[in-house]
Amino acid sequence: MSNINLVNINKNYRDVAALKNVNLTFERNKIYGLLGRNGAGKTTLLNILSNRIFPTSGQVVIDDKNINDIPKQISNIYLSGESNLLPESMKVKEIFKWTKEFIPSFDGELALRLAQAFELPIKKRVQSLSTGYLTILKDILALCANTEFVFFDEPVLGLDANHREMFYKFLLECYVNNDSTYVVSTHHIDEVANIIENIIIINEGSIIRDTTCESLLSEGYTISGKIEDVDKYIADKNVIGFDTLANTKSAYILSAEKITELPESLQVSRINLQKLFIELTKKEASK
């Protein structure tokens, strides 16, 4: 299976434009972070990628063919979403058994190992699982699917810090051992910053950033100091936001240019991914 391409994708729900002219390429054997505020279009995008819903216009393309013309390829895509599509009366161990029937590549032995590590009770029925353990079950199914593309929509919903850390660990383990692409949509931005290679930021249905995480972070920095000194320095800079406290100001700048000279009255520091995301989406939302 080759890359998955979204070509001029638009999705409308009556008079609401959920996606606007989206063009993206998801390459093999990478980990992507899909970031956006609530209602930005992340879930709609993932559902279109996995062929659960159809775009209003545009197409999902694999090997220069519309995904709907090559139904066998759809079996190479797995989406773990927030919606619970699992039979609620079925026990966890039965879920593993039947998943293997429908997805031949599913690794049942790995699923049992992960269930033991997460302390997921395999004899319990789905309907009796807590929100956190239901998330863990869906994560295990996705991690063990061994499909070529795996999409996670809020994979740490309801998980405590320990279980979130375990999920990221097993995600990296599967990434190293499989020739698969993983796309993680999450609000826990700082937690995924160290594992994602490429970052896609979507805001109000439009893609505002599609680049490597390293590249984006290398362009962002903070200038802090007295308000008048900061304002003078940033006059000709690409400022994406700022914070003020008393007579001091911190300005957040996005620029590929290296800092050559900086007045002694000012301090420079890097912006973490979460702050960068907040300022970028705040700027776009305010237009």
PASEBA-1860 file (N, C-alpha, C; in nm, 3 decimals):
! residues 287
1> MSNINLVN> 0.085/-0.120/0.000/0.000/0.000/0.000/0.088/0.125/0.000 ~ 0.055/0.219/-0.083/0.132/0.343/-0.093/0.079/0.449/0.004 ~ 0.121/0.572/-0.018/0.074/0.682/0.065/-0.077/0.702/0.045 ~ -0.139/0.764/0.144/-0.278/0.805/0.132/-0.281/0.955/0.108 ~ -0.353/0.997/0.005/-0.361/1.138/-0.030/-0.505/1.187/-0.020 ~ -0.522/1.299/0.047/-0.650/1.369/0.048/-0.641/1.480/-0.055 ~ -0.731/1.479/-0.151/-0.724/1.574/-0.262/-0.849/1.661/-0.264 ~ -0.830/1.789/-0.233/-0.938/1.889/-0.239/-1.063/1.843/-0.163
9> INKNYRDV> -1.043/1.796/-0.041/-1.154/1.743/0.038/-1.235/1.856/0.101 ~ -1.365/1.851/0.078/-1.461/1.939/0.145/-1.570/1.852/0.208 ~ -1.612/1.890/0.327/-1.721/1.818/0.392/-1.815/1.918/0.456 ~ -1.941/1.915/0.412/-2.042/2.006/0.466/-2.151/1.928/0.538 ~ -2.193/1.981/0.651/-2.310/1.931/0.721/-2.414/2.042/0.714 ~ -2.504/2.030/0.616/-2.601/2.136/0.588/-2.526/2.267/0.561 ~ -2.540/2.366/0.648/-2.475/2.494/0.621/-2.342/2.510/0.696 ~ -2.292/2.400/0.755/-2.166/2.404/0.828/-2.056/2.337/0.746
17> AALKNVNL> -1.948/2.410/0.721/-1.834/2.355/0.647/-1.737/2.293/0.747 ~ -1.740/2.160/0.760/-1.653/2.091/0.857/-1.510/2.082/0.807 ~ -1.491/2.065/0.675/-1.359/2.061/0.614/-1.360/2.149/0.490 ~ -1.251/2.224/0.470/-1.246/2.320/0.359/-1.120/2.298/0.275 ~ -1.138/2.241/0.160/-1.030/2.224/0.062/-0.903/2.168/0.125 ~ -0.916/2.051/0.186/-0.804/1.988/0.256/-0.722/1.904/0.158 ~ -0.592/1.930/0.155/-0.498/1.852/0.074/-0.386/1.805/0.166 ~ -0.375/1.674/0.182/-0.275/1.617/0.272/-0.221/1.487/0.214
25> TFERNKIY> -0.099/1.454/0.253/-0.040/1.325/0.220/0.009/1.258/0.348 ~ -0.033/1.134/0.370/0.015/1.055/0.483/0.108/0.947/0.428 ~ 0.236/0.959/0.462/0.336/0.867/0.411/0.350/0.746/0.501 ~ 0.404/0.641/0.443/0.422/0.516/0.517/0.530/0.529/0.623 ~ 0.508/0.452/0.732/0.607/0.435/0.838/0.646/0.567/0.906 ~ 0.545/0.644/0.941/0.566/0.768/1.017/0.461/0.778/1.127 ~ 0.490/0.864/1.225/0.391/0.896/1.328/0.353/1.042/1.311 ~ 0.224/1.065/1.287/0.172/1.200/1.269/0.093/1.242/1.393
33> GLLGRNGA> 0.103/1.369/1.424/0.017/1.428/1.525/-0.086/1.516/1.455 ~ -0.213/1.488/1.479/-0.322/1.569/1.422/-0.381/1.652/1.534 ~ -0.356/1.784/1.529/-0.393/1.872/1.639/-0.497/1.973/1.594 ~ -0.589/2.002/1.683/-0.691/2.100/1.655/-0.781/2.118/1.776 ~ -0.846/2.232/1.783/-0.939/2.256/1.893/-1.065/2.173/1.875 ~ -1.149/2.172/1.978/-1.277/2.103/1.966/-1.356/2.160/1.848 ~ -1.408/2.071/1.764/-1.487/2.115/1.650/-1.406/2.162/1.531 ~ -1.274/2.142/1.535/-1.188/2.190/1.426/-1.201/2.106/1.300
41> GKTTLLNI> -1.246/1.980/1.314/-1.261/1.892/1.199/-1.176/1.767/1.204 ~ -1.110/1.740/1.317/-1.020/1.625/1.328/-1.093/1.493/1.307 ~ -1.202/1.475/1.381/-1.276/1.348/1.372/-1.336/1.328/1.234 ~ -1.388/1.435/1.176/-1.442/1.427/1.040/-1.333/1.384/0.942 ~ -1.215/1.440/0.958/-1.102/1.406/0.870/-1.065/1.259/0.884 ~ -1.058/1.208/1.006/-1.021/1.068/1.029/-1.129/0.974/0.975 ~ -1.254/1.012/0.990/-1.363/0.928/0.939/-1.361/0.920/0.787 ~ -1.324/1.030/0.722/-1.313/1.028/0.576/-1.193/0.944/0.533
49> LSNRIFPT> -1.082/0.957/0.604/-0.962/0.878/0.573/-0.989/0.729/0.582 ~ -1.071/0.688/0.678/-1.099/0.547/0.699/-1.225/0.501/0.625 ~ -1.281/0.589/0.543/-1.396/0.557/0.458/-1.524/0.530/0.536 ~ -1.532/0.584/0.657/-1.655/0.569/0.735/-1.761/0.669/0.691 ~ -1.716/0.784/0.644/-1.807/0.882/0.585/-1.746/0.930/0.455 ~ -1.828/0.990/0.370/-1.782/1.035/0.240/-1.774/1.187/0.236 ~ -1.675/1.240/0.164/-1.664/1.386/0.152/-1.773/1.442/0.063 ~ -1.805/1.569/0.084/-1.900/1.637/-0.005/-1.839/1.653/-0.144
57> SGQVVIDD> -1.709/1.680/-0.147/-1.635/1.685/-0.274/-1.490/1.651/-0.245 ~ -1.416/1.618/-0.352/-1.279/1.574/-0.335/-1.273/1.423/-0.321 ~ -1.151/1.371/-0.305/-1.138/1.225/-0.297/-1.016/1.184/-0.215 ~ -1.024/1.062/-0.163/-0.911/0.997/-0.096/-0.847/0.906/-0.199 ~ -0.717/0.927/-0.222/-0.649/0.860/-0.333/-0.535/0.772/-0.283 ~ -0.530/0.650/-0.335/-0.419/0.558/-0.309/-0.374/0.504/-0.444 ~ -0.246/0.516/-0.475/-0.194/0.470/-0.605/-0.273/0.528/-0.722 ~ -0.302/0.657/-0.712/-0.373/0.730/-0.818/-0.516/0.680/-0.840
65> KNINDIPK> -0.570/0.605/-0.744/-0.707/0.557/-0.755/-0.789/0.600/-0.634 ~ -0.916/0.630/-0.658/-1.007/0.663/-0.549/-1.020/0.541/-0.457 ~ -1.016/0.565/-0.327/-1.021/0.454/-0.231/-1.145/0.368/-0.249 ~ -1.254/0.428/-0.298/-1.377/0.351/-0.317/-1.367/0.254/-0.435 ~ -1.266/0.273/-0.521/-1.247/0.184/-0.635/-1.155/0.067/-0.603 ~ -1.095/0.069/-0.483/-1.005/-0.039/-0.442/-1.042/-0.084/-0.301 ~ -1.158/-0.151/-0.287/-1.211/-0.188/-0.155/-1.116/-0.271/-0.071 ~ -1.027/-0.350/-0.135/-0.934/-0.432/-0.057/-0.840/-0.347/0.027
73> QISNIYLS> -0.810/-0.226/-0.022/-0.719/-0.139/0.051/-0.779/-0.087/0.181 ~ -0.912/-0.081/0.186/-0.977/-0.030/0.307/-0.945/-0.120/0.426 ~ -0.924/-0.249/0.402/-0.890/-0.342/0.511/-0.752/-0.315/0.569 ~ -0.673/-0.233/0.500/-0.540/-0.197/0.550/-0.542/-0.069/0.634 ~ -0.662/-0.021/0.664/-0.679/0.102/0.743/-0.761/0.071/0.867 ~ -0.714/0.115/0.982/-0.788/0.092/1.108/-0.804/0.224/1.181 ~ -0.927/0.252/1.223/-0.956/0.373/1.300/-1.007/0.336/1.438 ~ -0.940/0.387/1.539/-0.988/0.374/1.676/-1.045/0.508/1.718
81> GESNLLPE> -1.178/0.518/1.722/-1.242/0.646/1.749/-1.305/0.654/1.886 ~ -1.361/0.770/1.917/-1.426/0.791/2.045/-1.556/0.712/2.056 ~ -1.626/0.693/1.945/-1.752/0.619/1.947/-1.725/0.472/1.978 ~ -1.811/0.412/2.058/-1.796/0.271/2.092/-1.881/0.187/1.997 ~ -1.813/0.118/1.905/-1.881/0.033/1.808/-1.872/-0.114/1.846 ~ -1.820/-0.143/1.965/-1.803/-0.280/2.009/-1.932/-0.334/2.071 ~ -1.963/-0.463/2.051/-2.081/-0.525/2.114/-2.071/-0.519/2.266 ~ -2.161/-0.451/2.329/-2.148/-0.426/2.472/-2.164/-0.551/2.558
89> SMKVKEIF> -2.236/-0.650/2.508/-2.258/-0.771/2.587/-2.145/-0.872/2.573 ~ -2.049/-0.844/2.487/-1.940/-0.937/2.460/-1.825/-0.916/2.559 ~ -1.760/-1.024/2.599/-1.646/-1.015/2.688/-1.522/-0.971/2.610 ~ -1.427/-0.914/2.682/-1.305/-0.863/2.618/-1.234/-0.973/2.541 ~ -1.219/-1.091/2.602/-1.148/-1.199/2.534/-1.222/-1.243/2.408 ~ -1.354/-1.230/2.407/-1.431/-1.263/2.287/-1.412/-1.156/2.179 ~ -1.396/-1.031/2.224/-1.366/-0.923/2.130/-1.235/-0.952/2.056 ~ -1.135/-0.997/2.131/-1.006/-1.032/2.069/-1.025/-1.144/1.966
97> KWTKEFIP> -1.103/-1.246/2.004/-1.124/-1.361/1.917/-1.191/-1.320/1.786 ~ -1.297/-1.239/1.796/-1.372/-1.202/1.676/-1.299/-1.097/1.592 ~ -1.217/-1.016/1.657/-1.135/-0.921/1.581/-1.041/-0.996/1.489 ~ -0.985/-1.107/1.539/-0.896/-1.190/1.458/-0.970/-1.246/1.337 ~ -1.098/-1.278/1.354/-1.177/-1.332/1.243/-1.195/-1.229/1.132 ~ -1.216/-1.104/1.171/-1.242/-0.999/1.073/-1.115/-0.931/1.023 ~ -1.009/-0.932/1.109/-0.881/-0.871/1.069/-0.773/-0.978/1.085 ~ -0.742/-1.051/0.979/-0.645/-1.162/0.987/-0.509/-1.121/1.041
105> SFDGELAL> -0.471/-0.995/1.021/-0.339/-0.949/1.067/-0.336/-0.920/1.217 ~ -0.451/-0.926/1.283/-0.459/-0.895/1.426/-0.373/-0.991/1.506 ~ -0.290/-0.936/1.596/-0.199/-1.015/1.680/-0.264/-1.043/1.815 ~ -0.327/-1.159/1.826/-0.398/-1.195/1.950/-0.306/-1.212/2.068 ~ -0.187/-1.267/2.046/-0.092/-1.286/2.156/-0.046/-1.152/2.212 ~ -0.019/-1.058/2.124/0.021/-0.925/2.169/-0.094/-0.858/2.244 ~ -0.216/-0.879/2.197/-0.333/-0.820/2.264/-0.343/-0.870/2.408 ~ -0.320/-0.999/2.428/-0.326/-1.055/2.564/-0.213/-1.000/2.650
113> RLAQAFEL> -0.096/-0.982/2.590/0.018/-0.926/2.665/-0.011/-0.783/2.707 ~ -0.067/-0.703/2.616/-0.099/-0.564/2.649/-0.211/-0.557/2.752 ~ -0.309/-0.647/2.739/-0.419/-0.649/2.836/-0.365/-0.677/2.976 ~ -0.269/-0.768/2.985/-0.209/-0.798/3.116/-0.131/-0.678/3.167 ~ -0.057/-0.612/3.080/0.022/-0.496/3.121/-0.067/-0.383/3.171 ~ -0.180/-0.361/3.102/-0.272/-0.255/3.141/-0.368/-0.298/3.252 ~ -0.361/-0.427/3.289/-0.452/-0.485/3.388/-0.598/-0.473/3.342 ~ -0.617/-0.496/3.212/-0.751/-0.495/3.154/-0.816/-0.632/3.180
121> PIKKRVQS> -0.928/-0.637/3.251/-0.993/-0.766/3.283/-1.059/-0.826/3.158 ~ -1.001/-0.931/3.102/-1.048/-0.985/2.975/-1.178/-1.066/2.990 ~ -1.214/-1.099/3.113/-1.338/-1.175/3.132/-1.459/-1.083/3.155 ~ -1.433/-0.952/3.161/-1.543/-0.857/3.179/-1.609/-0.826/3.046 ~ -1.737/-0.792/3.055/-1.809/-0.751/2.935/-1.782/-0.605/2.906 ~ -1.791/-0.569/2.780/-1.761/-0.433/2.738/-1.845/-0.332/2.814 ~ -1.972/-0.364/2.836/-2.064/-0.270/2.901/-2.027/-0.240/3.046 ~ -1.946/-0.327/3.106/-1.908/-0.306/3.247/-1.774/-0.236/3.262
129> LSTGYLTI> -1.709/-0.204/3.151/-1.579/-0.138/3.159/-1.595/0.011/3.187 ~ -1.503/0.066/3.264/-1.502/0.211/3.288/-1.460/0.282/3.161 ~ -1.475/0.414/3.160/-1.434/0.492/3.043/-1.288/0.469/3.009 ~ -1.204/0.467/3.113/-1.061/0.447/3.091/-1.030/0.311/3.033 ~ -1.091/0.206/3.088/-1.063/0.071/3.038/-1.125/0.047/2.901 ~ -1.234/0.114/2.870/-1.289/0.104/2.735/-1.191/0.166/2.635 ~ -1.132/0.279/2.673/-1.029/0.341/2.589/-0.911/0.247/2.571 ~ -0.868/0.183/2.679/-0.755/0.089/2.672/-0.787/-0.026/2.578
137> LKDILALC> -0.908/-0.079/2.587/-0.949/-0.188/2.497/-0.939/-0.144/2.351 ~ -0.992/-0.028/2.321/-0.988/0.022/2.182/-0.844/0.047/2.138 ~ -0.761/0.096/2.229/-0.620/0.119/2.195/-0.549/-0.013/2.164 ~ -0.576/-0.115/2.245/-0.513/-0.246/2.223/-0.554/-0.303/2.088 ~ -0.681/-0.293/2.055/-0.728/-0.343/1.926/-0.655/-0.273/1.811 ~ -0.636/-0.143/1.824/-0.569/-0.066/1.719/-0.420/-0.101/1.712 ~ -0.355/-0.109/1.827/-0.212/-0.139/1.829/-0.182/-0.278/1.775 ~ -0.275/-0.370/1.793/-0.253/-0.509/1.752/-0.311/-0.541/1.614
145> ANTEFVFF> -0.376/-0.443/1.551/-0.440/-0.468/1.422/-0.337/-0.499/1.313 ~ -0.219/-0.437/1.325/-0.112/-0.458/1.227/-0.154/-0.420/1.085 ~ -0.243/-0.324/1.073/-0.276/-0.271/0.942/-0.172/-0.167/0.902 ~ -0.173/-0.128/0.775/-0.069/-0.038/0.727/-0.087/0.105/0.774 ~ -0.212/0.143/0.800/-0.242/0.275/0.854/-0.332/0.259/0.976 ~ -0.292/0.321/1.086/-0.371/0.315/1.210/-0.398/0.457/1.257 ~ -0.526/0.491/1.274/-0.566/0.625/1.316/-0.624/0.618/1.457 ~ -0.574/0.705/1.545/-0.623/0.714/1.682/-0.693/0.848/1.702
153> DEPVLGLD> -0.819/0.844/1.745/-0.892/0.966/1.778/-0.909/0.972/1.930 ~ -0.832/1.059/1.996/-0.829/1.073/2.142/-0.800/0.939/2.210 ~ -0.681/0.883/2.189/-0.649/0.750/2.242/-0.620/0.745/2.392 ~ -0.611/0.859/2.459/-0.584/0.857/2.603/-0.702/0.915/2.683 ~ -0.819/0.915/2.622/-0.938/0.966/2.688/-0.969/0.884/2.814 ~ -0.971/0.951/2.929/-1.004/0.883/3.054/-0.890/0.806/3.116 ~ -0.769/0.813/3.059/-0.656/0.739/3.114/-0.578/0.823/3.214 ~ -0.531/0.758/3.321/-0.448/0.829/3.417/-0.307/0.844/3.359
161> ANHREMFY> -0.223/0.916/3.430/-0.089/0.948/3.378/-0.007/0.823/3.350 ~ -0.020/0.722/3.436/0.056/0.599/3.418/0.013/0.525/3.292 ~ -0.117/0.514/3.272/-0.167/0.444/3.153/-0.139/0.522/3.025 ~ -0.139/0.655/3.034/-0.105/0.734/2.915/0.041/0.708/2.876 ~ 0.127/0.704/2.975/0.268/0.678/2.947/0.287/0.539/2.887 ~ 0.210/0.443/2.938/0.218/0.306/2.885/0.172/0.302/2.739 ~ 0.065/0.376/2.708/0.017/0.377/2.571/0.124/0.430/2.476 ~ 0.188/0.541/2.512/0.292/0.598/2.425/0.408/0.499/2.409
169> KFLLECYV> 0.441/0.429/2.516/0.550/0.331/2.509/0.516/0.219/2.411 ~ 0.394/0.166/2.422/0.355/0.056/2.333/0.335/0.105/2.190 ~ 0.292/0.228/2.173/0.280/0.284/2.039/0.416/0.287/1.970 ~ 0.517/0.335/2.042/0.653/0.339/1.985/0.705/0.198/1.958 ~ 0.672/0.106/2.047/0.714/-0.034/2.028/0.656/-0.091/1.899 ~ 0.527/-0.066/1.877/0.461/-0.115/1.755/0.516/-0.045/1.632 ~ 0.545/0.082/1.645/0.601/0.159/1.533/0.736/0.103/1.490 ~ 0.819/0.068/1.588/0.952/0.014/1.559/0.941/-0.124/1.493
177> NNDSTYVV> 0.844/-0.204/1.538/0.834/-0.343/1.492/0.751/-0.361/1.365 ~ 0.672/-0.260/1.329/0.584/-0.274/1.213/0.612/-0.164/1.111 ~ 0.584/-0.195/0.988/0.598/-0.097/0.879/0.465/-0.025/0.861 ~ 0.422/0.042/0.967/0.290/0.106/0.967/0.301/0.256/0.990 ~ 0.195/0.325/0.952/0.183/0.469/0.978/0.078/0.490/1.087 ~ 0.110/0.575/1.183/0.018/0.603/1.293/-0.016/0.752/1.293 ~ -0.144/0.782/1.304/-0.190/0.920/1.314/-0.262/0.934/1.447 ~ -0.212/1.024/1.532/-0.266/1.042/1.666/-0.331/1.179/1.678
185> STHHIDEV> -0.462/1.180/1.700/-0.535/1.304/1.726/-0.559/1.313/1.876 ~ -0.507/1.417/1.938/-0.514/1.427/2.083/-0.509/1.571/2.130 ~ -0.561/1.594/2.253/-0.548/1.725/2.317/-0.428/1.727/2.413 ~ -0.367/1.612/2.437/-0.249/1.606/2.524/-0.125/1.634/2.441 ~ -0.109/1.758/2.401/-0.010/1.794/2.301/0.133/1.774/2.350 ~ 0.163/1.824/2.469/0.301/1.813/2.517/0.343/1.667/2.536 ~ 0.246/1.579/2.565/0.279/1.438/2.587/0.321/1.368/2.458 ~ 0.268/1.412/2.345/0.303/1.345/2.217/0.414/1.416/2.143
193> ANIIENII> 0.458/1.530/2.195/0.558/1.611/2.124/0.686/1.534/2.096 ~ 0.723/1.442/2.185/0.849/1.370/2.169/0.838/1.245/2.082 ~ 0.716/1.207/2.042/0.704/1.084/1.964/0.655/1.108/1.821 ~ 0.592/1.223/1.795/0.542/1.247/1.660/0.652/1.305/1.572 ~ 0.653/1.266/1.446/0.751/1.316/1.351/0.694/1.432/1.269 ~ 0.573/1.415/1.225/0.507/1.518/1.146/0.386/1.571/1.221 ~ 0.359/1.699/1.201/0.249/1.762/1.273/0.155/1.829/1.173 ~ 0.027/1.804/1.194/-0.077/1.867/1.112/-0.169/1.942/1.207
201> IINEGSII> -0.184/2.072/1.185/-0.272/2.153/1.268/-0.391/2.195/1.184 ~ -0.510/2.164/1.232/-0.633/2.199/1.163/-0.713/2.296/1.249 ~ -0.766/2.399/1.186/-0.844/2.498/1.259/-0.963/2.543/1.174 ~ -1.081/2.531/1.230/-1.204/2.569/1.160/-1.212/2.503/1.022 ~ -1.171/2.376/1.015/-1.185/2.299/0.892/-1.074/2.314/0.792 ~ -0.977/2.401/0.819/-0.867/2.425/0.725/-0.734/2.383/0.785 ~ -0.644/2.334/0.702/-0.511/2.297/0.748/-0.424/2.423/0.753 ~ -0.374/2.457/0.870/-0.292/2.577/0.883/-0.144/2.545/0.897
209> RDTTCESL> -0.111/2.420/0.930/0.028/2.378/0.933/0.036/2.230/0.895 ~ 0.133/2.196/0.811/0.160/2.059/0.772/0.310/2.049/0.749 ~ 0.382/2.008/0.853/0.528/2.010/0.848/0.583/1.910/0.949 ~ 0.713/1.901/0.959/0.772/1.816/1.062/0.765/1.888/1.196 ~ 0.756/1.812/1.301/0.750/1.870/1.435/0.879/1.948/1.464 ~ 0.991/1.891/1.423/1.120/1.956/1.446/1.127/2.091/1.376 ~ 1.079/2.096/1.252/1.084/2.220/1.175/0.999/2.329/1.238 ~ 0.878/2.291/1.279/0.787/2.389/1.340/0.845/2.443/1.470
217> LSEGYTIS> 0.895/2.355/1.555/0.949/2.398/1.683/1.074/2.484/1.665 ~ 1.152/2.458/1.562/1.275/2.534/1.541/1.247/2.678/1.501 ~ 1.127/2.705/1.450/1.094/2.840/1.405/1.034/2.926/1.516 ~ 0.988/2.863/1.622/0.921/2.939/1.727/1.013/2.978/1.842 ~ 1.000/3.103/1.888/1.075/3.146/2.007/1.001/3.258/2.078 ~ 1.039/3.282/2.203/0.976/3.383/2.287/1.075/3.493/2.319 ~ 1.030/3.618/2.308/1.110/3.733/2.349/1.041/3.796/2.469 ~ 1.115/3.812/2.578/1.057/3.866/2.702/1.138/3.984/2.753
225> GKIEDVDK> 1.068/4.075/2.819/1.133/4.193/2.877/1.032/4.301/2.903 ~ 1.081/4.423/2.922/0.991/4.536/2.943/0.909/4.561/2.816 ~ 0.785/4.606/2.837/0.692/4.621/2.725/0.750/4.705/2.613 ~ 0.807/4.820/2.647/0.857/4.910/2.542/0.974/4.848/2.465 ~ 1.059/4.772/2.536/1.173/4.710/2.469/1.128/4.596/2.376 ~ 1.031/4.518/2.425/0.979/4.408/2.343/0.909/4.462/2.219 ~ 0.824/4.565/2.237/0.751/4.622/2.124/0.845/4.676/2.016 ~ 0.954/4.734/2.061/1.051/4.787/1.965/1.117/4.675/1.887
233> YIADKNVI> 1.149/4.567/1.955/1.219/4.455/1.890/1.129/4.382/1.791 ~ 1.000/4.366/1.825/0.911/4.282/1.744/0.840/4.359/1.633 ~ 0.874/4.484/1.615/0.802/4.568/1.518/0.799/4.508/1.379 ~ 0.906/4.442/1.338/0.911/4.386/1.203/0.915/4.232/1.205 ~ 0.870/4.172/1.316/0.873/4.027/1.330/0.733/3.966/1.309 ~ 0.730/3.837/1.281/0.604/3.762/1.264/0.555/3.716/1.401 ~ 0.483/3.804/1.469/0.436/3.777/1.605/0.304/3.700/1.597 ~ 0.298/3.586/1.663/0.176/3.506/1.661/0.094/3.520/1.790
241> GFDTLANT> 0.149/3.592/1.888/0.075/3.614/2.013/0.165/3.675/2.118 ~ 0.105/3.718/2.227/0.185/3.774/2.336/0.107/3.769/2.466 ~ 0.181/3.776/2.577/0.123/3.786/2.711/0.190/3.901/2.783 ~ 0.112/3.972/2.864/0.167/4.083/2.943/0.138/4.061/3.090 ~ 0.229/4.106/3.174/0.213/4.100/3.319/0.283/4.221/3.377 ~ 0.201/4.309/3.438/0.253/4.435/3.490/0.322/4.512/3.377 ~ 0.450/4.542/3.392/0.521/4.618/3.287/0.611/4.531/3.202 ~ 0.589/4.398/3.207/0.668/4.305/3.125/0.580/4.239/3.019
249> KSAYILSA> 0.645/4.195/2.914/0.572/4.135/2.802/0.651/4.019/2.745 ~ 0.578/3.915/2.704/0.638/3.802/2.632/0.571/3.792/2.496 ~ 0.649/3.800/2.391/0.597/3.792/2.255/0.641/3.661/2.192 ~ 0.546/3.595/2.126/0.574/3.466/2.063/0.590/3.486/1.913 ~ 0.705/3.445/1.863/0.743/3.475/1.725/0.766/3.347/1.647 ~ 0.724/3.348/1.521/0.747/3.236/1.432/0.828/3.287/1.314 ~ 0.952/3.239/1.303/1.039/3.287/1.196/1.151/3.186/1.174 ~ 1.185/3.166/1.046/1.295/3.077/1.011/1.430/3.147/1.024
257> EKITELPE> 1.428/3.278/1.039/1.552/3.354/1.050/1.616/3.333/1.187 ~ 1.747/3.322/1.187/1.820/3.306/1.313/1.830/3.440/1.386 ~ 1.831/3.432/1.518/1.845/3.553/1.599/1.993/3.592/1.599 ~ 2.021/3.709/1.545/2.160/3.754/1.534/2.199/3.848/1.647 ~ 2.118/3.951/1.671/2.148/4.046/1.777/2.025/4.063/1.867 ~ 2.049/4.064/1.995/1.940/4.079/2.091/1.984/4.177/2.200 ~ 1.907/4.282/2.223/1.943/4.378/2.328/1.958/4.308/2.463 ~ 2.045/4.360/2.546/2.071/4.298/2.677/1.947/4.299/2.766
265> SLQVSRIN> 1.853/4.390/2.739/1.734/4.400/2.823/1.630/4.293/2.792 ~ 1.653/4.213/2.688/1.556/4.112/2.646/1.611/3.971/2.666 ~ 1.519/3.878/2.687/1.556/3.737/2.700/1.484/3.657/2.592 ~ 1.552/3.554/2.544/1.494/3.469/2.440/1.483/3.325/2.493 ~ 1.376/3.258/2.458/1.356/3.117/2.496/1.271/3.050/2.390 ~ 1.269/2.918/2.392/1.192/2.842/2.295/1.047/2.829/2.341 ~ 0.958/2.803/2.244/0.817/2.779/2.275/0.793/2.630/2.268 ~ 0.723/2.575/2.368/0.689/2.434/2.357/0.574/2.416/2.259
273> LQKLFIEL> 0.550/2.292/2.219/0.453/2.264/2.114/0.312/2.307/2.153 ~ 0.277/2.285/2.278/0.141/2.320/2.320/0.116/2.470/2.311 ~ 0.210/2.550/2.359/0.196/2.696/2.354/0.194/2.743/2.209 ~ 0.278/2.683/2.126/0.282/2.719/1.985/0.149/2.690/1.918 ~ 0.092/2.575/1.950/-0.039/2.538/1.896/-0.147/2.637/1.939 ~ -0.147/2.672/2.068/-0.248/2.764/2.121/-0.240/2.899/2.050 ~ -0.121/2.951/2.033/-0.106/3.082/1.970/-0.140/3.078/1.822 ~ -0.103/2.971/1.754/-0.135/2.961/1.611/-0.284/2.952/1.587
281> TKKEASK> -0.353/2.872/1.665/-0.498/2.856/1.645/-0.573/2.978/1.696 ~ -0.518/3.044/1.798/-0.580/3.167/1.848/-0.573/3.275/1.742 ~ -0.458/3.284/1.675/-0.441/3.385/1.571/-0.536/3.359/1.455 ~ -0.543/3.235/1.411/-0.628/3.202/1.298/-0.775/3.223/1.332 ~ -0.812/3.188/1.458/-0.952/3.199/1.497/-0.998/3.341/1.509 ~ -0.904/3.433/1.532/-0.940/3.572/1.553/-0.951/3.653/1.425 ~ -0.917/3.591/1.311/-0.921/3.663/1.184/-1.064/3.688/1.141
END
